[in-house]
Amino acid sequence: MPAFALTSKAGDGQHQFQGKNTPYVWICGIVASTGGLMFGYDIGISGGVTAMDDFLEKFFPTVYVKKHRAKENNYCKYDNQGLQLFTSSLYLAAMVFSLAASKVCTKYGRKRTMLAASIFFLIGVVLDATAMNLVMLIIGRIFLGAGVGFANQAAPLFLSEIAPAQSRGALNIVFQLMVTVGILCANFVNYVMSNKHPWGWRASLGIAGVPAVILCVGSLVITETPTSLIEREMFEEGKAMLKKIRGIEEVDAEYNEMVEASERARRVKNPFRSLTKRSNRPPLVIAIMLQVFQQFTGINAIMFYAPVLFQTIGYKNDASLLSAAITGSVNVVCTLVSNALVDRAGRKVLLLEACVLMLITQSAIGGLLSVHLKSTNSLEKGVSLWVVILVCIYVANFAWSWGPLGWLIPSEIFPLESRSPGFAFAVVSNMFFTFLIAQAFLSMMCHMRAGIFFFFAAWIVVMGSFVILLLPETKGIPIDEMAERAWKKHWYWKRYMGDVDSDDATPKKIEH
């Protein structure tokens, strides 16, 4: 594998970080990223299952009746709080468990946290696939949420910490790639199982156990990150692991920087309290707002309920599931585009380009539906096809920008002493707003009709402005040098970086 020499400036000195892009790093990264596969499969499976008649008839008979009424309002067929709770309960649970996962991540390491994630998820899969009533179904979703919360906390941190700086973006995006693969697999499973009566929905939910088993076995055999080992005072093991993942013996510069960051982190008695320090406000604001914006692009409204959306505009059950599979395929392919471009073009360019095209497509979808889709009619075939095409263009732009970068950027911008709790707040924010969208979308569609797409388009304008004004470029910056090379050079955030905080959160002036 080709060697690299990364020159990084820290304070007044220069460090040369030597190393290789070793196959071992990518193997560990792919295994860890199966946490994203679990997450993605569940995102994709929910909408397909909630569109299956057998599932609706068993758990939501009132929705089943509304769905088959000829004169039922197109926009309101699926407006049911219980049905939305089936989807959203997972993300509410994930929000709560993410905070616990942060402490587990710090105390026991990233790989053990991923192991716990797989076990929680497997319990949830068994409960949901064998559910006999709604209570059992929701309890299963809560266990799935615990698994998602633990996996989404540990896996992106794991990826950012094992990757060399010049390929950190590409490796971290493997997590989002796995999310998209999971969504695609779920779409095809739903398409096949929708005609397997009356147990097809059980098979769809049960197959979610496959990625959980892969993560369970994989987390037993992959390495722990050098950062986590050093953080837990396992210095020799940390240095040995750093040599292994870099493929060379000379790792002193990078190792010493990790030890220094670990010492700073160890002086922090309460990591969550450290987030209140003035110097931590910039990464905390960025991490939380990226999660808010990621959800208010409207992507999960489409991914959760794609089959429902396509049925609303006139497609039959099989055609709607197939259309969802097509959008899922676009999602996977375009995430690969992000993997290729993120460490070359940078983060901000991808985010801003996507804002422009997502704004155009959301507005166009809203315009078509407001003109052509009334309460009881179906869209003409040509108009329906245009809606699917516009959805695909929208998904493509999200897939190479806000999807992967919404996870990558928060995982790389915090100092070590607040990295785990800081990323936990990012995960919690993501799960909370995912919960809001999942719980509210079908009701919003019923009351706002086509206007819901203009609602999301307005948010895209806000997020584009945020990127232009407040997001620093983090491409190629070593993860422990963000303060020096990103925040202190940003026109606005540099005002927060003049002080450093001691372990009791008392600010004192930096001495140069």
KOLVO-239518 format. One line per 4 residues: number of its first residue (from 1); their letters; for each residue x, y, z of C-alpha. Coordinates in nm, 4 decimals, decimal comma. Layout:
N
NUM	A	X Y Z  ...
! end
This chain:
512
1	MPAF	0,0000 0,0000 0,0000  0,1295 0,3548 -0,0662  0,2889 0,5372 0,2240  0,1973 0,8901 0,3152
5	ALTS	0,3622 1,1695 0,5100  0,1169 1,4088 0,6693  0,2598 1,7391 0,7847  0,0539 1,8891 1,0645
9	KAGD	0,1008 2,2061 1,2588  0,0300 2,1918 1,6299  0,0993 2,5058 1,8235  0,4453 2,6246 1,7156
13	GQHQ	0,5787 2,2887 1,6026  0,5616 2,0633 1,3030  0,4879 1,6897 1,3201  0,5384 1,4344 1,0468
17	FQGK	0,2832 1,1559 1,0762  0,4114 0,8625 0,8736  0,2010 0,5640 0,7781  0,0221 0,3551 0,5174
21	NTPY	-0,3365 0,3029 0,4161  -0,3301 -0,0545 0,5449  -0,5852 -0,3177 0,4425  -0,6327 -0,3989 0,8109
25	VWIC	-0,7749 -0,0514 0,8786  -1,0284 -0,0921 0,5991  -1,1272 -0,4405 0,7189  -1,1877 -0,3088 1,0712
29	GIVA	-1,3743 -0,0127 0,9252  -1,6069 -0,2295 0,7184  -1,6854 -0,4520 1,0180  -1,7588 -0,1517 1,2404
33	STGG	-1,9746 -0,0043 0,9669  -2,2181 -0,2947 0,9864  -2,3670 -0,0850 1,2685  -2,4770 0,1421 0,9862
37	LMFG	-2,6157 -0,1611 0,8014  -2,8390 -0,2343 1,1008  -2,9531 0,1267 1,1139  -3,0192 0,1483 0,7411
41	YDIG	-3,2091 -0,1795 0,7221  -3,4462 -0,0597 0,9897  -3,4993 0,2766 0,8182  -3,5888 0,0967 0,4959
45	ISGG	-3,7935 -0,1850 0,6425  -4,0340 0,0329 0,8442  -4,2071 0,2017 0,5520  -4,2444 -0,1199 0,3528
49	VTAM	-4,3870 -0,3168 0,6440  -4,6343 -0,0411 0,7315  -4,7606 -0,0557 0,3720  -4,8267 -0,4339 0,3899
53	DDFL	-5,1920 -0,5275 0,4313  -5,1225 -0,8292 0,6540  -4,9272 -0,6105 0,8995  -5,1882 -0,3348 0,8994
57	EKFF	-5,4778 -0,5762 0,9423  -5,3143 -0,7358 1,2486  -5,1856 -0,4278 1,4318  -5,3585 -0,1247 1,2771
61	PTVY	-5,7011 -0,2361 1,1446  -5,8367 0,1197 1,1275  -5,5535 0,2174 0,8905  -5,6215 -0,0958 0,6855
65	VKKH	-5,9851 0,0080 0,6446  -5,8934 0,3680 0,5537  -5,6363 0,2474 0,2994  -5,8986 0,0508 0,1054
69	RAKE	-6,1743 0,3120 0,1059  -6,2095 0,4354 -0,2471  -6,2891 0,7934 -0,1446  -6,0386 0,8323 0,1379
73	NNYC	-5,8294 1,1500 0,1149  -5,5040 1,0666 -0,0675  -5,2964 1,2620 0,1789  -5,4579 1,1154 0,4919
77	KYDN	-5,4800 0,7398 0,4289  -5,1970 0,6613 0,6699  -5,2502 0,9380 0,9247  -5,2430 0,7332 1,2441
81	QGLQ	-5,0396 0,8130 1,5559  -5,0007 0,4469 1,6498  -4,8651 0,3594 1,3067  -4,6206 0,6481 1,3268
85	LFTS	-4,5206 0,5373 1,6781  -4,4203 0,1983 1,5353  -4,1579 0,3795 1,3279  -4,0635 0,6594 1,5670
89	SLYL	-4,0389 0,4658 1,8971  -3,7058 0,3210 1,7874  -3,5538 0,6671 1,7536  -3,6882 0,7890 2,0850
93	AAMV	-3,5238 0,4880 2,2502  -3,2031 0,5479 2,0545  -3,1935 0,9057 2,1810  -3,2067 0,7918 2,5449
97	FSLA	-2,9594 0,5062 2,5050  -2,7078 0,7241 2,3181  -2,6270 0,9043 2,6430  -2,5592 0,5758 2,8207
101	ASKV	-2,3558 0,4597 2,5218  -2,1253 0,7599 2,5569  -2,0208 0,6533 2,9065  -1,9822 0,2900 2,7999
105	CTKY	-1,7736 0,4052 2,5034  -1,5357 0,5998 2,7271  -1,5076 0,3450 3,0073  -1,5074 0,0170 2,8142
109	GRKR	-1,4026 0,1147 2,4620  -1,5559 0,1402 2,1184  -1,5603 -0,2295 2,0247  -1,7399 -0,3395 2,3434
113	TMLA	-2,0001 -0,0705 2,2845  -2,0572 -0,2093 1,9349  -2,0895 -0,5601 2,0820  -2,3579 -0,4344 2,3210
117	ASIF	-2,5319 -0,2661 2,0269  -2,5563 -0,5938 1,8355  -2,6991 -0,7795 2,1369  -2,9676 -0,5157 2,2001
121	FLIG	-3,0583 -0,5208 1,8326  -3,0877 -0,9008 1,8188  -3,3270 -0,8994 2,1155  -3,5399 -0,6405 1,9385
125	VVLD	-3,5416 -0,8415 1,6143  -3,6689 -1,1534 1,7935  -3,9451 -0,9598 1,9717  -4,0650 -0,7845 1,6560
129	ATAM	-4,0508 -1,0848 1,4246  -4,2557 -1,2918 1,6709  -4,4839 -1,0088 1,7928  -4,8380 -1,1131 1,8760
133	NLVM	-4,9664 -0,7708 1,9821  -4,8811 -0,4027 1,9560  -4,7175 -0,3864 2,3005  -4,4718 -0,6616 2,2092
137	LIIG	-4,4046 -0,4890 1,8791  -4,3220 -0,1555 2,0462  -4,1021 -0,3179 2,3140  -3,9075 -0,4817 2,0331
141	RIFL	-3,8670 -0,1419 1,8682  -3,7279 -0,0013 2,1940  -3,4587 -0,2731 2,2026  -3,3807 -0,1998 1,8393
145	GAGV	-3,3472 0,1657 1,9393  -3,0986 0,0754 2,2113  -2,8923 -0,1088 1,9513  -2,9054 0,1834 1,7093
149	GFAN	-2,8124 0,4300 1,9851  -2,5075 0,2268 2,0905  -2,3952 0,1536 1,7333  -2,4360 0,5110 1,6100
153	QAAP	-2,2347 0,6348 1,9074  -1,9441 0,3921 1,8760  -1,9006 0,3163 1,5052  -1,8348 0,6688 1,3676
157	LFLS	-1,5932 0,7406 1,6540  -1,4168 0,4107 1,5863  -1,3816 0,4964 1,2176  -1,2513 0,8483 1,2757
161	EIAP	-0,9971 0,7290 1,5317  -0,8404 0,4481 1,3292  -0,8245 0,6394 0,9995  -0,5230 0,8421 0,8854
165	AQSR	-0,6164 1,2099 0,8453  -0,5894 1,2197 0,4660  -0,8434 0,9384 0,4211  -1,0567 0,9884 0,7324
169	GALN	-1,3512 1,1183 0,5310  -1,3542 0,8238 0,2918  -1,3285 0,5639 0,5695  -1,5906 0,7299 0,7875
173	IVFQ	-1,8335 0,7471 0,4957  -1,8257 0,3668 0,4808  -2,0658 0,3906 0,7767  -2,3139 0,5961 0,5755
177	LMVT	-2,2565 0,3696 0,2756  -2,3632 0,0764 0,4904  -2,6710 0,2729 0,5984  -2,7687 0,3137 0,2340
181	VGIL	-2,6951 -0,0535 0,1576  -2,9185 -0,1464 0,4509  -3,2005 0,0706 0,3161  -3,1620 -0,0848 -0,0291
185	CANF	-3,1618 -0,4402 0,1070  -3,4732 -0,3615 0,3097  -3,6502 -0,2240 0,0021  -3,5831 -0,5409 -0,1975
189	VNYV	-3,6781 -0,7646 0,0967  -4,0058 -0,5757 0,1313  -4,0702 -0,6088 -0,2421  -4,0247 -0,9872 -0,2261
193	MSNK	-4,2023 -1,0441 0,1052  -4,5059 -0,8266 0,0323  -4,6615 -1,1195 -0,1557  -4,5839 -1,3817 0,1099
197	HPWG	-4,9106 -1,4001 0,2994  -4,9649 -1,3776 0,5913  -4,6090 -1,3971 0,7273  -4,4137 -1,1774 0,4850
201	WRAS	-4,3886 -0,8866 0,7289  -4,2400 -1,1195 0,9942  -3,9663 -1,2273 0,7560  -3,8925 -0,8657 0,6658
205	LGIA	-3,8468 -0,7757 1,0319  -3,6573 -1,0946 1,1151  -3,3910 -1,0539 0,8460  -3,2735 -0,7445 1,0379
209	GVPA	-3,0889 -0,9939 1,2583  -2,8343 -1,0682 0,9838  -2,6313 -0,7441 1,0131  -2,6604 -0,7634 1,3928
213	VILC	-2,4985 -1,1083 1,3910  -2,2202 -0,9805 1,1628  -2,1504 -0,6893 1,3997  -2,1641 -0,9189 1,7033
217	VGSL	-1,9047 -1,1582 1,5625  -1,6973 -0,8822 1,4071  -1,6766 -0,6772 1,7269  -1,5159 -0,9764 1,8973
221	VITE	-1,2300 -0,9968 1,6473  -1,1493 -0,6403 1,5364  -0,9020 -0,4157 1,7151  -0,9779 -0,1429 1,9648
225	TPTS	-0,8720 0,2050 1,8564  -0,5321 0,3329 1,9793  -0,7067 0,6442 2,1121  -0,9430 0,4388 2,3267
229	LIER	-0,6613 0,2201 2,4601  -0,4506 0,5225 2,5511  -0,7537 0,6958 2,7003  -0,7901 0,3969 2,9365
233	EMFE	-0,4147 0,4097 3,0231  -0,3229 0,1024 2,8187  -0,0260 0,2836 2,6666  0,1812 -0,0076 2,5377
237	EGKA	-0,1203 -0,1725 2,3771  -0,2184 0,1621 2,2248  0,1230 0,2181 2,0696  0,1391 -0,1395 1,9399
241	MLKK	-0,2048 -0,1030 1,7832  -0,1074 0,2290 1,6250  0,1927 0,0596 1,4630  -0,0331 -0,2178 1,3357
245	IRGI	-0,2941 0,0040 1,1753  -0,0346 0,2425 1,0261  0,1822 -0,0431 0,8984  0,5119 0,1091 1,0212
249	EEVD	0,7294 0,1217 1,3339  0,7883 0,4995 1,3506  0,4687 0,6338 1,5026  0,6145 0,8419 1,7866
253	AEYN	0,4833 1,1798 1,6650  0,1242 1,0610 1,6298  0,1437 0,8515 1,9471  0,2773 1,1428 2,1537
257	EMVE	-0,0029 1,3650 2,0295  -0,2583 1,1009 2,1307  -0,0992 1,0723 2,4765  -0,1043 1,4493 2,5185
261	ASER	-0,4696 1,4640 2,4181  -0,5435 1,1765 2,6572  -0,3726 1,3576 2,9447  -0,5843 1,6640 2,8806
265	ARRV	-0,8932 1,4461 2,8718  -0,8004 1,2689 3,1959  -0,7882 1,6001 3,3831  -1,1530 1,6542 3,2949
269	KNPF	-1,3517 1,5145 3,5855  -1,6905 1,5401 3,4197  -1,6773 1,4981 3,0387  -2,0367 1,6084 2,9878
273	RSLT	-1,9745 1,9207 3,1945  -1,6733 1,9960 2,9761  -1,9140 2,0618 2,6898  -2,0188 2,3819 2,8655
277	KRSN	-1,6684 2,5266 2,8268  -1,6452 2,8216 2,5954  -1,3907 2,6472 2,3711  -1,6299 2,3551 2,3166
281	RPPL	-1,9218 2,5674 2,2003  -1,8204 2,5809 1,8330  -1,8019 2,2024 1,7780  -2,1113 2,1459 1,9932
285	VIAI	-2,3198 2,3954 1,7962  -2,1962 2,2552 1,4640  -2,2574 1,8927 1,5696  -2,6132 1,9579 1,6884
289	MLQV	-2,7157 2,1830 1,4000  -2,5897 1,9357 1,1402  -2,8238 1,6747 1,2893  -3,1174 1,9168 1,2878
293	FQQF	-3,0514 2,0093 0,9267  -2,9939 1,6499 0,8173  -3,3437 1,5578 0,9309  -3,5109 1,8758 0,8050
297	TGIN	-3,3916 1,8098 0,4542  -3,6889 1,5710 0,4660  -3,4790 1,2675 0,3748  -3,6085 1,0331 0,6416
301	AIMF	-3,9671 1,1292 0,5655  -3,8980 0,9841 0,2210  -3,6861 0,6897 0,3372  -3,9236 0,5830 0,6153
305	YAPV	-4,2384 0,6229 0,4123  -4,1278 0,5874 0,0495  -4,3733 0,3033 -0,0271  -4,6501 0,4971 0,1495
309	LFQT	-4,5602 0,8124 -0,0468  -4,5595 0,6295 -0,3789  -4,8912 0,4639 -0,2977  -5,0289 0,8084 -0,2149
313	IGYK	-4,9433 0,9353 -0,5642  -5,1155 0,6412 -0,7277  -4,8774 0,3440 -0,7491  -5,0056 0,0006 -0,6522
317	NDAS	-4,8380 -0,1884 -0,3681  -4,5763 -0,3767 -0,5740  -4,4986 -0,0736 -0,7901  -4,4560 0,1501 -0,4854
321	LLSA	-4,2131 -0,0948 -0,3238  -4,0191 -0,1230 -0,6487  -4,0009 0,2563 -0,6786  -3,8660 0,2694 -0,3232
325	AITG	-3,6025 0,0110 -0,4213  -3,4990 0,2310 -0,7150  -3,4480 0,5322 -0,4874  -3,2552 0,3060 -0,2489
329	SVNV	-3,0223 0,2027 -0,5328  -2,9579 0,5672 -0,6167  -2,8812 0,6257 -0,2488  -2,6097 0,3563 -0,2467
333	VCTL	-2,4419 0,4597 -0,5723  -2,4258 0,8264 -0,4803  -2,2850 0,7564 -0,1348  -1,9937 0,5964 -0,3213
337	VSNA	-1,9537 0,9290 -0,5017  -1,9154 1,0982 -0,1642  -1,6577 0,8390 -0,0604  -1,4498 0,9320 -0,3650
341	LVDR	-1,4862 1,3105 -0,3361  -1,4995 1,4028 0,0319  -1,1228 1,4087 0,0911  -1,0579 1,5830 -0,2418
345	AGRK	-1,3354 1,8370 -0,2874  -1,3874 1,8937 0,0833  -1,6915 1,8974 0,3069  -1,8374 2,2421 0,2344
349	VLLL	-1,8438 2,2099 -0,1451  -2,0482 1,8890 -0,1298  -2,2911 2,0314 0,1256  -2,3559 2,3517 -0,0685
353	EACV	-2,3921 2,1869 -0,4106  -2,6465 1,9492 -0,2619  -2,8433 2,2344 -0,1034  -2,9000 2,3912 -0,4441
357	LMLI	-3,0291 2,0750 -0,6131  -3,2302 1,9545 -0,3127  -3,4018 2,2940 -0,2994  -3,4927 2,2680 -0,6674
361	TQSA	-3,6229 1,9097 -0,6445  -3,8244 1,9579 -0,3237  -3,9876 2,2680 -0,4717  -4,0600 2,0868 -0,8007
365	IGGL	-4,2178 1,7866 -0,6212  -4,4335 2,0219 -0,4148  -4,5373 2,2091 -0,7281  -4,6342 1,8940 -0,9203
369	LSVH	-4,8383 1,7508 -0,6333  -5,0136 2,0786 -0,5552  -5,1275 2,1071 -0,9172  -5,2018 1,7458 -1,0058
373	LKST	-5,2813 1,5501 -0,6853  -5,6137 1,6351 -0,5250  -5,7916 1,4613 -0,2407  -5,9258 1,1563 -0,4244
377	NSLE	-5,7658 1,1328 -0,7680  -5,4460 0,9536 -0,8768  -5,1606 1,1172 -1,0618  -5,1322 1,0587 -1,4330
381	KGVS	-4,8621 0,8085 -1,5210  -4,6283 1,0678 -1,6710  -4,6555 1,2990 -1,3689  -4,5986 1,0064 -1,1298
385	LWVV	-4,2833 0,9138 -1,3197  -4,1553 1,2698 -1,2898  -4,2133 1,2597 -0,9140  -4,0063 0,9405 -0,8867
389	ILVC	-3,7279 1,0954 -1,1002  -3,7227 1,4095 -0,8853  -3,7143 1,1996 -0,5683  -3,4161 1,0089 -0,7111
393	IYVA	-3,2294 1,3342 -0,7914  -3,3060 1,4608 -0,4416  -3,1858 1,1359 -0,2790  -2,8693 1,1378 -0,4925
397	NFAW	-2,7695 1,4823 -0,3699  -2,8437 1,3977 -0,0087  -2,6453 1,0740 -0,0396  -2,3187 1,2406 -0,1376
401	SWGP	-2,3497 1,5262 0,1099  -2,5729 1,5685 0,4141  -2,6160 1,1945 0,4695  -2,2530 1,0915 0,5259
405	LGWL	-2,1181 1,4321 0,6298  -2,3828 1,4659 0,8997  -2,2028 1,1791 1,0762  -1,8465 1,2442 0,9618
409	IPSE	-1,8080 1,6066 1,0705  -1,9318 1,5658 1,4317  -1,7039 1,2646 1,4771  -1,3908 1,4612 1,3838
413	IFPL	-1,4318 1,8088 1,5357  -1,4290 1,7531 1,9149  -1,1120 1,7384 2,1312  -1,0593 1,4008 2,2967
417	ESRS	-1,1755 1,5148 2,6419  -1,5213 1,5930 2,5049  -1,5271 1,3699 2,1956  -1,7469 1,0917 2,3283
421	PGFA	-2,0028 1,3126 2,5112  -1,9937 1,5644 2,2268  -2,0684 1,3001 1,9687  -2,3337 1,1601 2,2038
425	FAVV	-2,5123 1,4953 2,1872  -2,4917 1,4763 1,8082  -2,6446 1,1271 1,8097  -2,9114 1,2312 2,0606
429	SNMF	-2,9997 1,5332 1,8459  -3,0183 1,3152 1,5354  -3,2411 1,0588 1,7033  -3,4676 1,3250 1,8566
433	FTFL	-3,5320 1,5010 1,5279  -3,5604 1,1666 1,3468  -3,8265 1,0768 1,6048  -4,0088 1,4061 1,5411
437	IAQA	-4,0106 1,3585 1,1640  -4,1110 0,9917 1,1867  -4,3899 1,0673 1,4335  -4,5214 1,3732 1,2536
441	FLSM	-4,4690 1,3216 0,8794  -4,7879 1,1321 0,7925  -4,9967 1,3784 0,9957  -4,8114 1,6727 0,8394
445	MCHM	-4,8787 1,5294 0,4937  -5,2480 1,4979 0,5810  -5,2778 1,8605 0,6956  -5,0176 2,0369 0,4781
449	RAGI	-5,0641 1,8199 0,1675  -4,8127 1,9141 -0,1020  -4,7042 2,2100 0,1119  -4,4902 1,9745 0,3201
453	FFFF	-4,2319 1,9711 0,0405  -4,2155 2,3517 0,0436  -4,1701 2,3302 0,4216  -3,8582 2,1164 0,3780
457	AAWI	-3,7373 2,3375 0,0908  -3,7424 2,6395 0,3212  -3,5227 2,4546 0,5691  -3,2721 2,3815 0,2930
461	VVMG	-3,2264 2,7563 0,2415  -3,1509 2,7957 0,6135  -2,8978 2,5109 0,6211  -2,7154 2,6351 0,3126
465	SFVI	-2,6732 2,9751 0,4770  -2,5413 2,8064 0,7914  -2,2754 2,6174 0,5939  -2,1588 2,9320 0,4153
469	LLLP	-2,1298 3,1387 0,7320  -2,0454 2,9058 1,0185  -1,8992 2,5724 0,9056  -1,5172 2,5558 0,8824
473	ETKG	-1,3538 2,3207 0,6326  -1,2052 2,0169 0,8128  -1,0643 1,8289 0,5144  -0,7177 1,6833 0,5842
477	IPID	-0,6835 1,8235 0,9383  -0,5599 1,5711 1,2015  -0,8382 1,4961 1,4451  -0,6499 1,6285 1,7507
481	EMAE	-0,5565 1,9580 1,5813  -0,8992 2,0976 1,4947  -0,8719 2,3800 1,7492  -0,5506 2,5151 1,5999
485	RAWK	-0,6244 2,4651 1,2334  -1,0010 2,5005 1,2024  -1,1675 2,6871 1,4895  -0,8912 2,9426 1,5551
489	KHWY	-0,8826 3,0364 1,1863  -1,2596 3,0752 1,1415  -1,3867 3,4347 1,1205  -1,6538 3,3803 1,3865
493	WKRY	-1,5572 3,0806 1,5988  -1,2028 3,2065 1,6718  -1,3470 3,4370 1,9390  -1,4314 3,1270 2,1445
497	MGDV	-1,0836 2,9791 2,1216  -0,8755 3,2386 2,3091  -0,9150 3,0556 2,6384  -0,8521 2,7020 2,7526
501	DSDD	-1,0289 2,5498 3,0480  -0,8819 2,3612 3,3355  -1,0321 2,0466 3,4775  -1,2652 2,2496 3,6976
505	ATPK	-1,3883 2,4480 3,3969  -1,2140 2,7666 3,5118  -1,0846 2,9532 3,2073  -0,7276 3,0730 3,1951
509	KIEH	-0,5265 3,2480 2,9339  -0,3208 3,0424 2,6919  0,0497 3,1056 2,7204  0,2354 3,0976 2,3905
! end
